[in-house]
């Protein structure tokens, strides 16, 4: 059990990292509002919580909906975990800009809108924590993943800047970045496959599509962590910390790889 029980609202808890973090935090005695993008995911998550005997409070919160975002206001959570996100892939030379715009709408704009609502109560009571689940893809450019990567660059910058702004109010409100590496949840595979639905024969890279697919599958089989435990542990640590550090990265070896890539300009 954690030393101090907190109320935690986590978005995008219908699957993957969000779901696993919600259960881990509830197991440590925190009150957890686990929110999902739609009612179907909420039904599945409620059933899983019952089968596991864990007290999750589950409801639909589509962060792109102003009405759904307003559901946060009466709850006034101690901790907001901005985990909801979408992915898109493809070359910046040809991907439809509307696809990029939708990624930013979810990963950056709607996330910031929800954060601003949470901050109203946190700043008023002079305590609270906001975690942004970004990605190591927001630290280094990743060819053919830039629609997603750019949004995570922006989210990481937003988190770091907001942390500095909150520090000027006296450091009562805490801001931190959670930066997962490649973890096997199915998200990466779905994101990388998405571009092949629209590339077609007119794509600049049509002649390379089969090789690209094979390379992506090899990379994921080599790099992806098999489960979410390492990044969930970072989320728990940041949630419970009195003064969380700016960045939490896992798996650690991927974080080291990113730092080396930046040093050597890879």
C-alpha positions in Angstrom: 0.0 0.0 0.0 1.2 3.6 -0.7 1.9 5.9 2.2 -0.5 8.6 1.1 -3.7 7.6 -0.7 -4.4 9.9 -3.7 -7.2 10.3 -6.1 -6.0 9.7 -9.6 -7.7 10.2 -13.0 -6.1 8.4 -15.9 -7.1 8.8 -19.5 -6.8 6.1 -22.2 -7.2 3.4 -19.6 -9.0 1.0 -21.9 -5.9 -0.9 -22.9 -2.1 -1.2 -22.7 -0.1 1.1 -20.4 -3.1 3.0 -19.2 -5.1 -0.1 -18.2 -2.1 -1.6 -16.4 -1.2 1.6 -14.6 -4.8 2.0 -13.4 -4.8 -1.5 -11.9 -1.3 -1.0 -10.4 -2.3 2.3 -8.7 -5.6 0.8 -7.4 -3.7 -2.1 -5.9 -1.6 0.4 -4.0 -4.6 1.9 -2.4 -5.2 4.9 -4.5 -8.7 5.9 -5.7 -8.5 5.6 -9.4 -10.9 7.0 -12.1 -10.0 4.9 -15.1 -11.4 6.6 -18.2 -11.8 5.2 -21.7 -12.5 6.7 -25.2 -15.8 5.0 -25.6 -18.5 3.0 -23.7 -17.5 -0.3 -25.2 -14.0 -0.1 -23.7 -15.5 1.1 -20.4 -17.8 -2.0 -20.2 -14.8 -4.3 -20.8 -12.7 -2.5 -18.2 -15.4 -2.6 -15.6 -15.8 -6.4 -16.1 -12.1 -6.9 -15.8 -12.0 -4.9 -12.6 -14.8 -7.0 -11.1 -13.1 -10.2 -12.1 -9.9 -9.0 -10.5 -11.6 -7.7 -7.4 -10.1 -4.3 -7.8 -12.0 -1.0 -7.2 -11.7 1.0 -10.4 -14.2 3.7 -11.1 -14.6 3.5 -14.8 -16.3 5.9 -17.2 -16.1 7.2 -20.8 -14.0 10.3 -21.2 -13.2 11.2 -24.8 -10.7 13.9 -24.3 -11.6 15.5 -27.6 -15.1 16.2 -26.3 -15.6 19.4 -24.3 -18.6 17.8 -22.5 -16.5 14.7 -21.6 -13.6 16.8 -20.4 -16.0 18.7 -18.0 -16.6 15.5 -16.2 -13.2 16.0 -14.5 -14.2 19.2 -12.8 -16.3 17.9 -9.9 -13.7 15.1 -9.2 -10.8 17.4 -8.7 -8.2 14.6 -8.8 -4.9 14.9 -6.9 -3.2 13.4 -9.9 -4.0 13.6 -13.6 -2.3 11.1 -15.8 -2.6 12.2 -19.5 -2.2 8.8 -21.1 -4.8 9.0 -24.0 -3.2 9.2 -27.4 -3.3 8.1 -31.0 -0.7 7.2 -33.6 -0.2 7.8 -37.3 2.6 6.9 -39.6 3.9 7.7 -43.1 6.4 9.9 -44.8 6.0 13.6 -44.2 6.6 14.0 -48.0 3.1 12.6 -48.7 1.0 11.9 -45.6 -2.3 13.8 -45.7 -1.9 16.7 -43.3 -5.4 16.1 -41.9 -4.0 12.8 -40.5 -1.3 14.8 -38.7 -3.8 17.4 -37.6 -5.9 14.7 -35.9 -2.9 13.3 -34.1 -2.1 16.7 -32.7 -5.8 17.3 -31.8 -5.7 14.3 -29.5 -2.1 14.1 -28.3 -1.5 17.8 -27.8 -4.5 20.1 -28.0 -7.2 17.9 -26.2 -4.6 16.8 -23.6 -3.7 20.4 -22.9 -7.4 21.4 -22.6 -8.0 18.7 -20.1 -4.9 19.6 -18.2 -6.0 23.2 -17.9 -9.3 22.1 -16.3 -7.4 19.9 -13.8 -5.0 22.8 -13.0 -7.8 25.1 -11.8 -8.4 23.1 -8.7 -4.7 22.1 -8.2 -3.5 25.7 -8.3 -6.4 26.9 -6.0 -5.5 24.3 -3.4 -1.8 24.6 -4.0 -1.1 20.9 -4.6 -1.5 18.3 -7.3 0.4 16.4 -10.0 0.0 16.2 -13.8 1.8 13.5 -15.7 2.1 13.6 -19.4 2.7 10.2 -21.1 4.9 11.1 -24.0 7.3 8.8 -25.7 11.0 8.4 -26.4 9.8 9.0 -30.0 9.5 12.6 -28.7 13.2 12.8 -28.2 14.6 11.7 -31.5 13.2 12.0 -35.1 11.9 8.6 -36.3 11.4 8.3 -40.1 7.9 7.2 -41.2 6.7 7.8 -37.6 6.9 11.6 -37.7 3.2 12.3 -37.5 3.2 10.6 -34.1 6.8 11.6 -33.2 6.2 15.3 -33.8 3.1 15.3 -31.5 5.2 13.7 -28.7 8.0 16.3 -29.3 5.4 18.9 -28.8 3.9 17.2 -25.7 7.3 16.8 -24.1 8.1 20.5 -24.7 4.7 21.4 -23.2 5.3 19.4 -20.1 8.8 20.8 -19.5 7.5 24.4 -20.1 4.5 23.9 -17.9 6.7 22.5 -15.1 8.8 25.7 -15.2 5.7 27.8 -15.1 4.3 26.0 -12.1 7.6 26.4 -10.4 7.1 30.1 -10.5 3.9 29.6 -8.5 5.9 28.0 -5.7 6.3 24.4 -6.8 3.1 23.2 -5.2 1.8 21.8 -8.5 4.0 19.1 -9.9 4.5 18.3 -13.6 6.4 15.3 -15.0 6.9 13.4 -18.3 6.5 9.7 -18.6 8.5 8.5 -21.7 7.9 4.9 -22.7 10.1 3.2 -25.1 9.0 0.4 -27.4 6.6 -1.8 -25.4 4.5 -4.6 -26.8 0.9 -3.5 -26.4 -0.1 -3.7 -30.1 -0.1 0.1 -30.4 3.2 0.3 -32.4 2.1 -2.4 -34.8 -1.3 -0.8 -35.5 0.4 2.6 -36.0 3.1 1.5 -38.4 0.5 -0.6 -40.4 -1.8 2.4 -40.8 0.3 4.0 -43.5 0.0 1.0 -45.9 -3.7 1.5 -46.1 -3.3 4.7 -48.0 0.2 4.6 -49.6 -0.8 2.8 -52.8 1.2 2.6 -56.0 1.4 6.4 -56.2 3.6 6.6 -53.1 7.2 7.6 -53.4 8.0 4.6 -51.3 5.7 2.0 -53.0 8.7 0.0 -54.2 10.0 -0.2 -50.7 6.8 -1.1 -48.9 7.5 -4.8 -48.5 11.0 -4.2 -47.2 9.8 -1.5 -44.8 7.1 -3.9 -43.4 9.7 -6.6 -42.9 12.1 -4.2 -41.2 9.5 -2.9 -38.9 8.5 -6.4 -37.8 12.1 -7.3 -37.1 12.8 -4.1 -35.1 9.7 -4.6 -32.9 10.6 -8.2 -32.3 14.1 -7.2 -31.2 13.3 -3.9 -29.3 9.9 -4.2 -27.7 9.7 -4.9 -24.0 7.4 -7.9 -23.5 5.2 -6.2 -20.9 4.4 -2.8 -19.4 5.8 -3.5 -15.9 8.8 -1.2 -16.2 6.9 1.9 -17.4 4.0 1.2 -15.0 6.5 1.3 -12.2 7.7 4.7 -13.4 4.1 6.0 -13.4 3.5 4.7 -9.9 6.8 6.3 -8.7 5.9 9.7 -10.3 2.3 9.6 -9.0 3.5 9.0 -5.4 6.5 11.3 -5.4 6.4 14.5 -3.4 8.5 16.3 -6.1 8.7 14.0 -9.2 11.7 14.5 -11.5 11.1 15.9 -15.0 11.5 12.6 -16.9 10.7 9.0 -16.3 11.9 6.6 -19.0 11.5 2.9 -19.3 12.8 0.4 -20.4 16.0 2.1 -19.2 18.2 0.6 -21.9 16.1 2.3 -24.6 16.4 5.6 -22.8 20.2 5.1 -22.8 20.0 4.4 -26.5 18.1 7.6 -27.2 20.6 9.7 -25.3 23.5 8.1 -27.2 21.7 8.6 -30.5 21.3 12.3 -29.7 25.0 12.7 -28.6 26.2 11.1 -31.9 23.6 12.8 -34.1 22.1 9.5 -35.3 
